[in-house]
């Protein structure tokens, strides 16, 4: 009884928070646009949207998506859906290859540092593992990504081609971007069995310019999110797929469920891998731990509780284990790195690009203390205290500071994809130069803003419908089960984290991708609502049927 009350309270609390959160995203995204025009300073500019232009533009984009989805689902044949999937994946591969060939992006900044370390390790040079004279001693959380890139570089060296390995890595990232699309589409199918939502998702994924452009960004965003997508899909299978179909009140004994075991181990592997590639993926893993634990308590499934413990343990030990391996093979050590509290202190400070963005505080403080983590943490606490005093004395300034910090991240529909992939190894063609830095960049920014409005609208409508269904106590609805909100819980956690942590629009990319399934489902529900009101019988039902939650079945499976 207590477990059921806890589960129900958690579900309703999450739904209310998510409704408020997605509502704020939609409203602020509708009124504001943030972007950069000067690629040298990368100063974030804030602009009020002209609603007379953005509202019709968003509505037009929405109607085009509805029409394309209706064309794929209105024929009651799976071939149209498969053709749409094939077309979207083909388009993503083609567009990604064009960006690789003509965008000519190269690793830069932190991405270049990690890539160079991976190159040296692949060549047998372990001198990059050093307690003071190493990038990893400042940022030891990058050891996992360096290990992953080292594996890819070693594979590339097996081919007799005299090209930098980052070209091969970008091709791998392009394939991983397609894997994200496939796993998220199948997750939508598991949760809602809504073919229209699946088609809308494919259309939204194919129209997502930041996803396409970030496949040329040699860093941790794409591979870590691909691992997250696989892990979430497998966890969703555990939570919503009944192991067998049984009549009510029946007990069936069957052999050990190896498929279930492999699904659980697969979800564990991919979620831990996502943390190894990008430590901030811990936010999504925490969401998985909470949902798995609550479902395990609610439905008395101790295996889910054990899985939640394994998620936690694996995510906490993976990076230290990789670091120990690097130290073992090099015979040297890596320093403990910049303490986390320095990032929180920097997140409260102004920057030349935007409030809370990188301004060098964490790196410089750590360096000036002789790489002493304890002394750096003490100075960071002092800096936090000073900023808190300033905020207390000037509440208006504090509100403006955090409003601009929020907008600089969540109102940028490009997720800084131009800035992240700006560096080039040679001159770009005029079209691509203009797309990154010239007149065409304005069209890209405007389009991404409209796309983001549509995404936020879909996510908000999804949350609104879930609240309304909860009031009707429709327990058979998928929106009345906590696993349906797994990705959104991760997005909410990311919002809270990055309001305190160092800010950057690039950091929001994984949360924008995680919103895609919910945006598609919400737009599907909105399309059904509009068609039932204005065009009854013209469009297919948005939700054909739904499998009950595996843990809700009355059958006892032993």
Beta strands, then each sheet from edge to edge (+ up, - down):
strand 1: 32-35
strand 2: 45-48
strand 3: 251-252
strand 4: 556-557
sheet 1: 1+ 2-
sheet 2: 3+ 4+
end
